């Protein structure tokens, strides 16, 4: 049966994080598609999962992550994941900033919801397989500063993300992996630069001087540029590595010819899809919901509904941290 978003829940999302109807519908529908409402109503999901696990990023948070990303940009390979085309430095900078925003959102979550201050491990260095620093490298609670007892990694995705994909080599480098959905789109860096007056005071006046714009066109263009606002972030959940090493569960649906995997928890290998094809007697193809297949052959995969997220889950994990 097709998912029908409830207008009352959409309105609650809008009020909480100040987004338009379209964005609120996206958040709600993708959370449902990820399996987050399999055992609860939309109202229950909002009250018990989404609202308690949502925090905001300020312009200072953005500035900090933007600069941290800029420190690393020159050392990062400029090819897109799974593709051969080159990305320019600005795109690498924007993409890395978005990833770092998820980490900062998790730091804010620890502070605001659990009274723990945490430090991020953003060190300048070559991003090779040997350069795998922990995302959270320091915590403070009750005035005591120490290293965390758990190795914790944080990954960032957009509102439309329904899968938590962790490369095989990376999975065992942390004890816990957390997933954060950050409400930024492709114009986030432009909006931040506008907030610093870079566009109004530098770029657009230069355009006027060289004859590319009139004064009126410059003013109009400035107004059309995106405006920076607080960034909502949904701390979607986490997985404990030791609970999933070397095992996996899945479920899906066979429609006429093709089989769609809707839930997965644990180790992933493209060969497993062939196994599903045989086991379920699929005449067509086996594909993952929304994405088809992963860009790599093996790793660990979880739909968002299979993540730990409850207050007690967080309290236990953070108590071990």
Helices and strands as residue ranges (DSSP letters): H 7-17, H 21-33, H 42-45, I 46-50, E 54-57, H 59-73, H 89-114, E 117-120, E 136-141, E 144-146, E 152-157, E 163-167, H 168-171, E 176-182, H 188-195, H 198-198, I 199-203, H 204-209, H 215-224, E 231-240, G 241-243, E 248-255, E 258-269, H 270-279, E 286-288, E 298-303, G 304-306, H 311-320
